[in-house]
Amino acid sequence: MKRRNYKGRELLPLAVSDAARAGDADAAEQVLRYYEGYINKLGRFTTKAAVSTPAWTST
């Protein structure tokens, strides 16, 4: 069977995703490593909500 890829990168197998959802720690680690670049990219952005007054405080 041909391995699928997206933009030259091999996709995460569905079995790994299912195992992570079922609680397999090794599979969850593999999912985190797969999406590490995306997670890091999102972590660089500051949203307006992050710098404004939190909703749970009284103004």
N, C-alpha and C positions, 0 to 999 in steps of 0.2 A: 504494500500500500504506500502510495506517495505521501510524504510528510507535507503538511500544509504550512505555509508561511505567510506572513504579512509584512510587507516592505522589507523583505529579505531576512526577517527574523522568524524562527520557528515558533509556532503557536504552542501554548501550554496545553498538554493533553487533557481532555475532558475527564479522564479517570483520576488525574491528579487533583483537579478542581473538586470533583465529587468526594474524594478521600479527605480533602481539607475541610470540606463542609461537614463531613461525618466526624471530624475531630482528630484526624491523624496529624500528629505534630510534624512529622517529616514532610508530609504533603503541604501543610500550611507554610512551613519554612520555604519550600520550593516555590509556592505561589508568591510569597513576599519577595524572594529573590527575583522572580520573573518581573514583578511590577515595581521593583526598587527605583528605577530611573524615573518612572512616572510619579511615584510617591515623593521622591526628592524634588522633582520639578514643581509639584503642587505646593510643597512646603516653603518654597521661596517667595510666594506671593503673599502680600498683606491685603486683607480685605478691609473694607470700611468698618465692618462689624467688629473686627479684631482690635481696632484702635478707638472705637467709640465706647461710651458707657455701657457696661453689661446690662442686659434686660432685667436681671434679678435685683439690681440696686435701685433704691428710691432716688428720685431726682429732686 
